Amino acid sequence: MSTNYMGVIIKESLEKGGVLEKIKILGTKIEKVAKKHQTPWLKQWTILSVEVSPEKAAKIAYELSESLEPAHNWYADFKNDRLHFIVFHNKVFRIDRTSKKQYDEAKKYGFNNYGTG
């Protein structure tokens, strides 16, 4: 039996927030935007610590991918002891945490499409 997934979602990264109603939010932290955040169009980040059940993880990942604001380089992720979901706008990576190859593919995608990795 898999354990629940834990992760972080930046509320400002979402164009549509309805997916948040389906996720257990464990905590909220407001962080003033600094140069390191590379988001000068925002004044703050609302960082949500989230928990997702194994049964809902894939569905939530795909809903998140459709909810991320497409104009900027946002991503979200959550993981448990076995799997790691890395979510970009309209792209989801479901990674076996022991697979360097799968992580490399996600990093390559992030770098090629978002200039990050």
Protein Blocks (a to p, Z undefined) as FASTA:
>chain_A
ZZdddddddfklpmblklmmmpccfbdcdddddfklopakbfbdcdddddddfklmmmmm
mmmmmmpcfkbccddddddfkbccdddehiacdddfklmklmmmmmmmmmmmnopZZ
